[in-house]
């Protein structure tokens, strides 16, 4: 394989290049002559064009890392969260099984990558993960569906995501798929996330909420503190902000 056959935008490491028959000395030659340029220590790309975070995510997939874009970032990519406020630097939420390489966080792409494990779902579940096409080559980037992305956002409430932010998203989520939500509720092993999802869903009572079949969903036992010093929802036994709705919950404290 010649270095010219590495697609423009792809980021590769020396190990990958070696599997394609490009020796370490040849890599050094390509760097010296400008056919390859460093992205971070030990990783390279062909010069040309602006390096974007999507290039890095696709490259990681190609290099064998099991990951996807999820949570708030997935909702933004699929046009479901254009009203979510962005900071000075865009954040891209990545969910993984195998810890991501450190060079990802040193590449100059003007975004902040936020790491998450897939711990809220069973095993290596990819339920609700599909593809979004990127670039002129139609690269397939793994991205959570809106349904799964909401579960992922709720796992971060209230430390990294606010009740208000999730509330705004759920209010506009009238077209979610009940069958996929059912499957996610069964596959999710985080009791807090499931209860919180159902609490928000009941609040807005979209058409899909009426179609949920909860007989196979394990909601656990006992109370769960989500919001410190909040009020207890008597149905789902989670604490929520005191001013969030008017259903008359009692204090857990």
C-alpha positions, 0 to 999 in steps of 0.5 A: 500500500502507498500512502497516497491510498490513505483517504484524505481526512483519515487519521492513522497510527504507526501500527495501522500503517504497519499492517498495510505494509508501510514500515517505520522508516517509510513513515519517517520518510513520508513525514519528512517529505510532507506526504504525512503530517502529525496530528498528535504524537504517533498519529498522522494524516495526509495534508489537506483540508480542515481536520474536523472532529468527525474525521477523528471519530471515524478514524477511531472506528476504522482503527477498531475502537467501539464507540459512538456519539451520544447524549446531547451531541447525538440530539444536536447532530440529528437536529433534535436539539438546535435550541440547546445552548453551546459554550465557547467550545463545542462538546462532543460526547463519546460513549465507548467500551475500550478506553479511548487513546489519549492522542484524541484529546490532543488533536487540534479540532477545537472541540472538547471530547467528553468520555462516557462508558456504556455502563447504563446498558447491558454488556456491549449493547448497541441498541438504538445506535445507527449511522450518520453519513459524513463527508464526500465519502459518506463515512458512517459515524456511529450515533445514538438514536434520539431515544437512546440519546435521552437515556444517556443524557438522563444518566448525567442528571443532575451533575452534567445535565440539568433537569431543565435541559432534559425537560426542554428536550422531552417536551418536544419529543413527540415522535419518539418510537415506543417500540425502541423505548420499550427495548431500551427500558428492558436493556437499561440496567440503571434504575435511576435512569429508567425511573427518571425517563418515565417521570419525564415521559409521564409529565408530557404524556406524548402519544408514544408514552401510552404505548409503553409496556412496562411489565418486563421493565425492572424499576427496582425497589426503594427510593433514589435520590436524583436531586439533592434536597428535592421532593419525592415523586410518589410513583417513581420514588425519585427526588426531583426539583421542588418547582418542576411540576405541581403533582404534590410530591412529599419531601424525602428528607 
